[in-house]
Amino acid sequence: MPVSIAVIGAGPSGFYTAAALIKSVRDCQVDMVEALPTPFGLVRGGVAPDHQSTKAVSKAFAKTAAHERVAYFGCVRLGQDVSLAELRGIYDAVVLALGAPLDRELAIPGGGKLGVHGAAAFVGWYNGHPDFADLNPDLNVERVCVIGNGNVALDVARVLVKTAAEMASSDLPDHAAGAIHGAPIQEVAIIGRRGPLQAKFANKELSELGGLADCVPLADAKDLPDGVTGPMSERTRRLAEKNLKTFRGFAARNPAERRKRLRFRFYAMPLEVLGGDRVEGLRLERTCLREGRAIGTGETMDLACGLVVPAIGYRMAPVEGVPIDAETGVVRNRNGRVEPGLYVAGWAKRGPLGVIGTNKSDGDDVAAQIAQDAGQGGKPGRSALEALLRGRGIRWVAFRDWQRIDAAEIAAAPPAAPRRKFVRINDMLEILD
Ligand SMILES: Cc1cc2nc3c(=O)[nH]c(=O)nc-3n(C[C@H](O)[C@H](O)[C@H](O)COP(=O)(O)OP(=O)(O)OC[C@H]3O[C@@H](n4cnc5c(N)ncnc54)[C@H](O)[C@@H]3O)c2cc1C
């Protein structure tokens, strides 16, 4: 009897886990259960629409999905269509690869005003994620404040200031392209509590901002130190040195060079979102660094803006039966083991850190543990899941169904674009009927 394994979530960690399972667990059957009809998680719904080469990893994932021992059950949501207890009853092992799809809350006064959209929602909206299709952010604003100093903040800022021509070879959906390219945005401020050396920007993404067609990146020379000092790993030092050089270049640019500005504001701690029901500005407090931490100096300034996008981290969505640790916000685990027969990988295990490839070792670890733990198998797995879903009248999307949706998106692509995404689940399912 094959060892039956359900992997919940078809993002990078789900696919790396499935690939490792096929290699290391002899005679296993792997079923991938995914809430959306579309696979690939944040590779489709997070990675920026103008970074298509990063999305090429989904070709390798598709090969895994096509493996004879792997089946895809798209459009089946854990906690809604099927419970964890049910899956654990019918599979020998269950792997949670659910990611961390929700925004961490901006916990300052006014953080809930209209016009504050966390990056998970905002990125989901401009990437055509069905859950955020109706977000409708009001972009009739001149200044946007993006809070956070990681790569997600850079993605959001860049997508907001690139021209329609620069986005022509992206898969930015029509609704987002219309809103962004019709917006009167003049400036995007990227706000960080600490300094340029503490920012987590990858240098490739940071440097890319130097070559934008209609926007000039700016940094304040007085925020830039003379050099990189202090104890840190060699890797961190190299990144900080490269970024410092890039910021020096930005500090030398002329704000009048282009129509739009992308301004880095360091040592600035958001205190309050200002306005009535809607965002009208952001109150910032100047900080200084003490032992690496940002400490308020008492000096404040108000920055007028109409949209605030906090890019300050992601958290898991609660699902019945999934033990999420209140402190860490991830599934309680010991190196991927949760309970006998239950495992976790990816952002659900480690939190929202690292790049796509970082999830590979999670998959390898979990597969090695399942190979050790699973024994001879014995639970029915796939046939029981199919019977359960049929009994509930739940229609699932198989991988060949997704390939038809994929083909329809590619066929509908505007010239130069890779695809025109469906953003509604019903529209995807209609293709299949
Ligand atoms: C905005 C953004 C941009 C990024 N850009 C890059 C980049 O350019 N390069 C790079 O290397 N990395 C990038 N990353 C990081 C990379 O996307 C992550 O490392 C990776 O996607 C995490 O994989 P995961 O499988 O753990 O989670 P996810 O990719 O989030 O996948 C989780 C999957 O689980 C599904 N799911 C969730 N809940 C349920 C449920 N209840 N039932 C069934 N299925 C469920 C989701 O629909 C999703 O498909 C970016 C991340 C973000 C947020």
PDBQT file of the ligand as one rigid body, heavy atoms in Angstrom, charges set to zero:
ROOT
HETATM    1  C1  LIG A 501       5.239  40.562  -2.322  1.00  0.00    +0.000 C 
HETATM    2  C2  LIG A 501       6.256  39.464  -2.332  1.00  0.00    +0.000 A 
HETATM    3  C3  LIG A 501       7.205  39.431  -3.332  1.00  0.00    +0.000 A 
HETATM    4  C4  LIG A 501       8.174  38.425  -3.347  1.00  0.00    +0.000 A 
HETATM    5  N1  LIG A 501       9.101  38.440  -4.338  1.00  0.00    +0.000 NA
HETATM    6  C5  LIG A 501      10.049  37.477  -4.372  1.00  0.00    +0.000 A 
HETATM    7  C6  LIG A 501      11.021  37.484  -5.415  1.00  0.00    +0.000 A 
HETATM    8  O1  LIG A 501      11.026  38.361  -6.290  1.00  0.00    +0.000 OA
HETATM    9  N2  LIG A 501      11.959  36.478  -5.404  1.00  0.00    +0.000 N 
HETATM   10  C7  LIG A 501      11.967  35.496  -4.447  1.00  0.00    +0.000 A 
HETATM   11  O2  LIG A 501      12.818  34.603  -4.492  1.00  0.00    +0.000 OA
HETATM   12  N3  LIG A 501      11.050  35.480  -3.444  1.00  0.00    +0.000 NA
HETATM   13  C8  LIG A 501      10.100  36.438  -3.391  1.00  0.00    +0.000 A 
HETATM   14  N4  LIG A 501       9.172  36.429  -2.380  1.00  0.00    +0.000 N 
HETATM   15  C9  LIG A 501       9.225  35.350  -1.357  1.00  0.00    +0.000 C 
HETATM   16  C10 LIG A 501       8.543  34.050  -1.832  1.00  0.00    +0.000 C 
HETATM   17  O3  LIG A 501       7.363  34.378  -2.515  1.00  0.00    +0.000 OA
HETATM   18  C11 LIG A 501       8.260  33.133  -0.624  1.00  0.00    +0.000 C 
HETATM   19  O4  LIG A 501       9.514  32.718  -0.100  1.00  0.00    +0.000 OA
HETATM   20  C12 LIG A 501       7.459  31.869  -0.959  1.00  0.00    +0.000 C 
HETATM   21  O5  LIG A 501       6.356  32.134  -1.791  1.00  0.00    +0.000 OA
HETATM   22  C13 LIG A 501       6.951  31.188   0.318  1.00  0.00    +0.000 C 
HETATM   23  O6  LIG A 501       6.416  29.947  -0.063  1.00  0.00    +0.000 OA
HETATM   24  P1  LIG A 501       5.239  29.199   0.737  1.00  0.00    +0.000 P 
HETATM   25  O7  LIG A 501       4.920  27.999  -0.077  1.00  0.00    +0.000 OA
HETATM   26  O8  LIG A 501       5.644  29.002   2.145  1.00  0.00    +0.000 OA
HETATM   27  O9  LIG A 501       4.017  30.232   0.763  1.00  0.00    +0.000 OA
HETATM   28  P2  LIG A 501       3.070  30.750  -0.412  1.00  0.00    +0.000 P 
HETATM   29  O10 LIG A 501       3.837  31.079  -1.631  1.00  0.00    +0.000 OA
HETATM   30  O11 LIG A 501       2.256  31.833   0.194  1.00  0.00    +0.000 OA
HETATM   31  O12 LIG A 501       2.128  29.519  -0.754  1.00  0.00    +0.000 OA
HETATM   32  C14 LIG A 501       1.120  29.077   0.154  1.00  0.00    +0.000 C 
HETATM   33  C15 LIG A 501      -0.015  28.454  -0.632  1.00  0.00    +0.000 C 
HETATM   34  O13 LIG A 501      -0.949  27.898   0.292  1.00  0.00    +0.000 OA
HETATM   35  C16 LIG A 501      -2.257  28.179  -0.144  1.00  0.00    +0.000 C 
HETATM   36  N5  LIG A 501      -3.152  28.163   1.019  1.00  0.00    +0.000 N 
HETATM   37  C17 LIG A 501      -3.191  29.049   2.044  1.00  0.00    +0.000 A 
HETATM   38  N6  LIG A 501      -4.174  28.732   2.904  1.00  0.00    +0.000 NA
HETATM   39  C18 LIG A 501      -4.762  27.595   2.423  1.00  0.00    +0.000 A 
HETATM   40  C19 LIG A 501      -5.820  26.786   2.882  1.00  0.00    +0.000 A 
HETATM   41  N7  LIG A 501      -6.491  27.053   4.004  1.00  0.00    +0.000 N 
HETATM   42  N8  LIG A 501      -6.155  25.686   2.147  1.00  0.00    +0.000 NA
HETATM   43  C20 LIG A 501      -5.462  25.379   1.024  1.00  0.00    +0.000 A 
HETATM   44  N9  LIG A 501      -4.457  26.135   0.536  1.00  0.00    +0.000 NA
HETATM   45  C21 LIG A 501      -4.096  27.227   1.234  1.00  0.00    +0.000 A 
HETATM   46  C22 LIG A 501      -2.145  29.551  -0.775  1.00  0.00    +0.000 C 
HETATM   47  O14 LIG A 501      -3.228  29.821  -1.664  1.00  0.00    +0.000 OA
HETATM   48  C23 LIG A 501      -0.798  29.458  -1.481  1.00  0.00    +0.000 C 
HETATM   49  O15 LIG A 501      -0.935  28.968  -2.793  1.00  0.00    +0.000 OA
HETATM   50  C24 LIG A 501       8.191  37.423  -2.335  1.00  0.00    +0.000 A 
HETATM   51  C25 LIG A 501       7.223  37.458  -1.338  1.00  0.00    +0.000 A 
HETATM   52  C26 LIG A 501       6.276  38.471  -1.325  1.00  0.00    +0.000 A 
HETATM   53  C27 LIG A 501       5.242  38.501  -0.232  1.00  0.00    +0.000 C 
ENDROOT
TORSDOF 0
